[in-house]
Amino acid sequence: MTDVPTEPSASEERRDVLKYTFLRLRPEWRHLPRETRDPAKESVTKLLENPPAGVLLRTYSLVGTKAGPEMLLWVIAPALEPVQELHSRLLGSALGAYLETTHSYLGMARRSEYLGDHVHENQEGGTRRPLDRPYLFVYPFVKTRAWYGIPFADRQRVMGEHFRIGHKYPDVGIHTGYSFGLDDAEFILSFEADDPGRFLDLVRDLRPTEASKYTELETPIFTCLAAPPRRMLDLADGLP
């Protein structure tokens, strides 16, 4: 008798929290004198360079790439509490009153149930640590309800094609956050790359796949450029 794959139960693996917070500076901030703005940015820089214990934080600029958000804080933490602590510190800073959250996404990392014993470094949702590549592409993702009515063995087959295409782009690292019950979307996805064109080609190649027809939502999409905290703040402040 042939074994029929069944959907696995939840494992005891560590599930880091993934948080993506998109911010912008209120217009009135730029009307403040430099002698007020510079110390405020310096204090926030120190805050972001010294996050709570156990928290990994990466900062990005979206100036010129997206209407609305100007900055991204990408936080990886072992629990929700340090994520909340970091954001509370930020709100209480000298800059806090001038910060506006434009988008916010929350998820938890886990290994994809469709992988079986397969391992492919930096892909299929196994990556939990930033690869520190210069470009990050972020978007929420929702599948159609019809997808979940398909037998698990068939879903695994469909996702196999999806993974094989991803293998053509080993230089694009994927981070999958599972958001079921935690946030509005089902997943929050981010991709790190050295070249934006490589991610463009990957997305284009995925469009004709069978899995693509079960996509309900994959917008908004954010193109982010890595920038240390002070550089991120200066770009949002309109400083070259």
N, C-alpha and C positions, 0 to 999 in steps of 0.2 A: 504494500500500500504506500502511495506517495504521501509524504508529510505535507500538510497544508499550513502555510504560515498563518499564525494568529497574531492579533495586535498585542504587543507586549504590555505588561502592567507597569506602573510607575516603579522606578528603581530608587536605590538609596544614594545615587550619585549626588555630588555637591551641585547645587543650583545657584550660581551667582545671580545677583540682581543686575540687570542692565537698564540704565536710565539715560535718556536723551532729552536734554532740555534746551530748547531754542529760545534765544533772548534777543531783544533789541533795546537800544537806548532811546528813551523818550526825547523828542525834538528839543525840549527846553533844556536838556542837559548841555547841549552844544552852545547855548547862550551864556553859560556860566563862565567866569574868567578862568584862565589857565591855572592861576594860583590856587583855585578851588578844585579844579578837575584833576590836576596831576597828583596831589596827595591822595585823593579818593581812589584813583586808579592804582596807585602804588599799594594801598592797603588791601585792595581786592586781589591784586597780583600775589601778595604774600599769602592771602587766604587760600587762593587756588593752588598755590605751590605747596601748601601744607594741609592737605585734606585730612579728614578724620582717619584714625587708625584702620587699616585694612582696605581703604578705598583707593582704587586706581582712577585717576582723572586725566582725560585728554581734552584739549581745547582746540577749537576750530573757528575759522572765519567764513562767513557767507556773504561778506560785502561784495557786491557786484554779481553774485550768482543767483540770488533769489529775492523776490520782493517780500518784505516783511522781516524775517529773522536776519540778524547780523552776526550772531555768535552761537556756538554750540558747546555745551558741556556734556561730554560723554563720560558717564560714571559707571564703574563696575565695582560692586560691593558684595560682601558676604551676606548682607541682610538689608532690610528696608530702613532700619533706624539710622545708620550712618549716612544714608542718602538724604534722609530728612534733615539730619543735623547740618550737613553741608549746605543745603538750600536755605535753611534758617539763618545760618551765619551770613550767607550772601545777602539775604533780604535785610538783615540788620546792619549791613555795612553802610559806609557813607554814600555808596553808589546805589544802594538798594531801592531808594525811593524813585530812582530814575530808570529802573529796569522793568521791562515788560516781557512776560513769557508769551511767545507767539504760538508755540507748539510744544507738546510734552508727551513722551512715549515711555512706557514702562513694560518690562518683560523679565523673564528669567531664562538663563541658559540651561540647555539640556541636549543630550545627544539625540539626533533624529531617529525615530522609531523605524524608519524605512531602510536604515543602513545595514542591519544585521551585523555581521562580523567585519564588514568592510571598513577600512581606515584610509582616509586621504587627507593629509595634513592641510590645515587652514581652510578646509571646505566642508560642506554639508552640516554646518552648524556646530562643529566640534570645537571651534576656536573660542576661548574664553578670555584671552589676553590680547590687547592691541598689538598689531604688528608694526606700528609706528611708520606707516607709509604715508606719503604726503597728501593723498586724496581719500576722502571718505564719502560714500554715497548712502543715504539713509532713506527708508520709506516704510510706512505701515503696510501690512499685507493681510488680506482676507480672502479665503477660498469660498466658493459657492457651497451652499448646504448639500447640493447633490454629491459633491465630492465625498462627504462623510457617509453617504449611503452605499458607496462602492465597497465590495469586499476588500479586506486589507491586502490580500495577495495581489489583487489587481492594482491597488494604489501603489504598492511597492514596485510593481513592474513599471508603472507609469513614471514614478519618481526615479527609477533606474536610468531612464533615458535622460531625465533632467540632470542627474549626476554626471553621466557620461559627457554631456556637453560642458559642464563645469570643469571637468578634467582637462579640457583643452585650454583652460585659462588658469594654470597653477599660480600665476602671479597675482590673481585676484582672490583675496582672503574674505571669507564670509563669516559674519557673526549673526546668529539667529536667536532672537529673544521670543520666548513663548508668552503670549499676553492673555491667554484664555482666562476670563474671570478677573484679571488684574487691571485691564485697560480696555479701551473701546475696540481696538483691532484684535486679531487673533495672533499676529506675529509682528515684531518690529525687526526689520532686516537692516544690516549695514554691511558694506563691502569696502575693503581697503585696497588701494591700487597705487602703482607708481605712475600710471598713465591713464588719464580719463578715457582715451580712445579704446583701451582694452575692456573697460567696463561697458562702454557703448556697444562694442562688438558682442560681448557676452549676452547682454540683454536682447540684442537683435537676433542672435542665434537661438535664444530660448522661445521666441515668439511662435514659431511653427509647431512646437512640441504639443503632445496630447495634454500635458499638465496645464498648459497655458489656457485652455478653454475652460478650466475650472477656477480661474482667477476672477474674483469679484471686485477687489480694490487693491491698488498698488500706488496710490498717490495720497498726499503730495510727495514728490521726490526732492531731496535736498542734496546739493553738491557742495561739499565742505572742504576747505583747504586747511591743513594742519598749521597751527600758529601757537606759539607759547602764550601764556596768559596776558602778558603786557602787550605783546604785538597784537593779539586779538582785540584787546580793549582800544589800542591806538587806532587800528583800522576802523573800528566802529565809531570812533571819535573823529574820523575824517583826517587823521594824521598820516602822512606817507611813511 
